[in-house]
Amino acid sequence: MVEIVPEIKDLIEIRENRQYLSKKLFIDMVWFVGVFIVMICIISFDVWIYNIDPLLVVAGFICGFGVGSIVQKTLKIQWHKEYRKVVYRFGRDEIIIFVIYVIFLISRQWIFSHAVHGLNLSIFIFSFIAGTMMGRLTIIIAKIKQILRENHKITGIKD
C-alpha cells in the first residue's frame, strides 16, 4: 500500500476536525494548498521542458521553507473559548515581522539576481515561494494539532 505524504495526511485529519477551525483559518489553509499545488505544477513543467537543474529548485524550496516556517511561527494561533474554535490573529510583533517579510518578497528578485540569472532565477523564485507556502502550512497544521490535542477536541488526529 502506498504511504500518503505526511502533510497531506495531516490536512485530511485537520479537515475531519473542521468544525473546530474558524472559517478564515480554514479558507487560508485551502488557499495555501491551492497556491502550493499550482506552484509545484509550474515548477515541474519548467524543469521538465527547459532542463533546469533540480538542485536549484530544491535549494529554492529549502530556503523558502525556512523563511515560511520562521514567519509563520510568529502568528498567534489559539483556542477561542467562547467560539470553541481555533482562531488566529496578528498582534503588533506579527505585523512588524509580516512587513519585513513583504519587503523581502518584493526585493527577492534583486537579492537573488546576484547569484542566479534568467529563467533559472524565475524557477528559483517560484520554488522559493512554494517552499514558503509549505513552511507556513506545516507550522499552521502543527499548531492546530497541538491546540486540538490540548483542548481535547481531536477526532482521529494521531502523532
Secondary structure, 3 states (H helix, E strand, C coil): CCCCCHHHHHHHHHHHCHHHECHHHHHHHHHHHHHHHHHHHHHHHHHHHHCCCHHHHHHHHHHHHHHHHHHHHCCEEEEECCCCEEEEECCHHHHHHHHHHHHHHHHHHHHHCCCCCHHHHHHHHHHHHHHHHHHHHHHHHHHHHHHHHHCCCCCCCCC
